[in-house]
Amino acid sequence: MTQAQQLANALNAALAKNPGFNHAKARATARRDEYGVDWAATKALNPDFNPEVDEFESFVHADRSVCRWNPGPRKFSAK
């Protein structure tokens, strides 16, 4: 859960500071090694993902925790 919470905190901080924060910037943040994103599992979790409609994808981590995008409050949360 630590990896997902760290990434959620980083992404939420970036969203708050930069109204132009987008999916490409979120993925770039998630690619940092310290977050331990499992890219195959992330792809499997988001098979129909479309950034133009969905805004951000959710990220699965090596420890199996998930940094999930919540469109209602426009925030990431750890699950």
N, C-alpha and C positions, 0 to 999 in steps of 0.2 A: 504494500500500500504506500510505502514511502516514496517510491519512484513516481507513482501516479499523482500523489499529493504535491510533490516538488514541481512536476510539470504543470499541474493545474494552477499552482501559485504563480509560476513564471508566465504562463499564458494569460491569466487573468490580469496580472500586473501590466503586461504589454497591451492588452485590450484597453485598460483604463487610461493608459498614458498616450495611446496612439489611435485615434479614431479611424485611421487608414490601415490598421492591422488587418491582414487578410490570411487566407488559407496557406499561401506559399510561405509567408513569414512564420505561421504556426508550425508548419512542417519543418522549416529550417531550425526552429527552436527545438523541436522534438528530436531532430537528428543528432543533437549533442549527446555524446556517450554517457554523460552522467544520468540521463533519464532512462536508459535501458529499454528503449522501445523495441518491441518485437514486430518487425515490419510485415512479416508473413501473416501473423495473427491480426495485425491492424488491418491489413488488406481484406482478410476473411471477415472481419467484423463490419466492414464498410463496403460491401460488394456493389451497391448501387449509389455510392457517394457521388454527388455532383456539387462542387463548390459554389456554383452560381445559384443553386437552390438551397443547399443545406448549410452554407456558410463554412462550417468547420467539421472535420471528421473527429471521431474518438480514437484514442491511441491505447493499444494494449502493450503492457510492459513484460519484461522477462519474468518478473515475480507474479505474473498473471493479474495484477491489478489493472484497472482501466481508468484512464483520464477521459471522462465522458463530456461531450459538448451538450449543453442544455440550452436550446434555442429560446425558451420562454424568458428566463432571466438573463440570457446572453452571457453565460459563464460556464467555465469548465469545473467539474467536480471529480473527486477521486471515488472510485467504487471498488 
